[in-house]
């Protein structure tokens, strides 16, 4: 993960400012509400990704489960949120991981991409389908990291 992420990620004032700057310019009230909701959820996902990557070892698997579940919950809401904002819903495939990237590292890579989207300045808004692809990739990486961790420790889920 980016070394500077924890410096702002757990600061409510800083993250709120970033969420508000992601509002589409000249948007309607519904656009602002949906933008705030989605980017606030992205902040939560980034916090879970940080906990799953850098938290105490005995808590990482639980944090990764929560990351996957929270990401799935956001993805289930995306078609309705797209309809509310007039964006066409399409399922974009997530960016595949680089060959040979360990699953735990992939969580960090995707979280870094999401953090850069959140912190990006400029007038180009991120479409909800494009954001959904990154959320999907983060959830997939979390599940892969859980599976890799369970294989490494020899534990099985029954």
N, C-alpha and C positions, 0 to 999 in steps of 0.2 A: 504494500500500500504506500501511497505517497507519504513521505515523512511528515509533511505539514498538515495532513488531514486531521489528526486528533486535535490540533491546536484550535481549529474552528468548528469541527464537527459536533463537539459536545458543548458549544457555547450557544445557548438559546437565542441570544440577540443576533449573533453572526449568522446562524442558520435561518432565522426569520427574515433577515435582510436579504439573504440569497434567494429564499423562496419568493419574496415579493418582487425581486428584480427579474424573475423568470416570467412574470405576467406578460401576455402578448400586448404590444403597444396598441392603444386605442380600442382595446377589447371591450366587449359587453360585460355586464356584471357576472353573467353565468360563466364567461370565459375566465374571468379573474378567480371565481370560486373554484372552478375545476382545476385551474393551474395551481392555486394554493394547495388544494387537496392532494393533487398528484405529487407535487414537489415536496410537500411535507412527508408524504409516504416514502419518497425516495430518501429523504434524510434518515427516516427510521430504518430503512433497509441498509443504508451505509453504516449506521451505528451497529446493527446486528452483524454486518460483514466484518466490521472492525473487531467486535467481540469474538467472532468465530475465527478470526485470524491471529489476534494478538492477546486475547483474554487468557485467563488461567487454563491450562491444558484440560483439567477435569470439567470445565464448563464449555469448551469449544463446540463439542458435538451438539449440545442443547442449543447453543446460539445459532449454529448452522441449520438445525431443524426449524428454529423460529424464523430465520431468514427465508428459508424455502417456503414456509407456510405463509408468511406475510407477503412475499412476492406473488404467490399464487392467488392470494386474496385480492391483491391489486389488479392482477391480470384478469380476474373474473369480472371486475368492474369496468375495465377499459372499453368494451363495446358500447356500454351505456354512456360513459363519459364522452366518447367520440361523438355519439349521436347528439348529446347535449350541446357540444361545441360546433356541430356541423362538420366534423372531420370524418372522412370515410374510414371505416374500420377495415383493416386488412391485417392478416397475420403475417408478419415479416419473420423470416427465420433469424434466430440469434446468430451473431458472429461466431463462427467456430473457433475453438481454442487453437493456439499454435501447437503444432505437433510436438509431443513430448513434454508439454507443460503439466506439471503435477496439479491435481485438482485443487489442493489448498492454495496454490499460487494463482490458479485461474480465478478463484474468488477475489483475490486481491486485484488482478488485472481488470476484471469487469467492474468491480467497485471503483477502481481508479477512473475508468471511462465514465461511469455515472457521476462521479464527483466532478470531473471536468465539465460535463454537460451542465451540472448545477451551477458551477462557478463561472461558466462562460459568460462573457459580456458581449454585447452586440445585439443588433435588432433581429437576427434570425431565430425565431422560436423553434423549439424542438417539437415535432409533431408527436401526438400521443402514440400512433403505431410505431414510430421509431423508438420512442422511449420504452414502449412495451417490449420490443425486441431485446433491449438491454436488461430490463427487469427479468425477462425470461432467461436470458443467458446467465444472470446472477443466480437465479433459482436453480438452474441446471448445474452450475458450478458448485453450489452448496450441496446438492444431492450427491454429486460425484465425490465431493470431499468427505461427506458422511460415509459413503460406501467404501472409499479408499481407507478411511480411518478404521472402519469395522474390520476390513480385511487385514490391516496391519496389526491390529490388536487381537485378532482371532475371535472377536465377539460376533455373534450371529443374531439377526433379528428374526424371531419366530412368532 
